[in-house]
Amino acid sequence: MKIAVVAANGKAGQLIVKEAVERGLDVTAIVRSANKTVAQNVLVKDTFDLTADDLRGFDVVVDALGAFGPHASDIYKATEHLTAVLKGTDTRLIVVGGAGSLYVDDTHTTTVLDTAVGFPEEAIVVVKAHAHALAGLREVRDAKWTYVSPAAEFEADGARTGEYQLGGDQMLLNAEGKSVISYADYAIALVDEAESGAHVQQRISVVSK
């Protein structure tokens, strides 16, 4: 299996690359500057300059782009660009998503974002950008996308336990009643999805055990 990880130098991107490489997959890190990942194959190119020729031959492309502040809109713009590049192909796009669009009630009327009282504005902007990306994907019929939401607490330096729970559009809680996942365990779930292709044109979510 050939996998390309876009924005591979980010914290999530590096761990996704590491997980895939350790499984023996053929991984290409797509980065804007010097490669910081364990991938041997590297393409130095800006996300928004990627073309169909650049991504031809990959089984899976992972969109791991993160952005903050005034650049937060790059989150959904990157997803839109990659979807457009991959449309009509068999290459699957797996997006590192956000938790803000997960529902917190059984009737699916209230999201995490709706309950975000007191969140700093810079965080709200990022949450909304991720939600925008998901809404855009749900309108796409000619690309094989999967959107993977982390838990509400997404811990960059959290431990790799090797376990996780898989959910859908509703926020799950772990055995301690918390919505939390480490980047390392999230990477396991994402690469599992890359290998299985079990949730094409769906949003899935992950939480710790």
Disulfide bonds with the S-S distance in Angstrom:
none
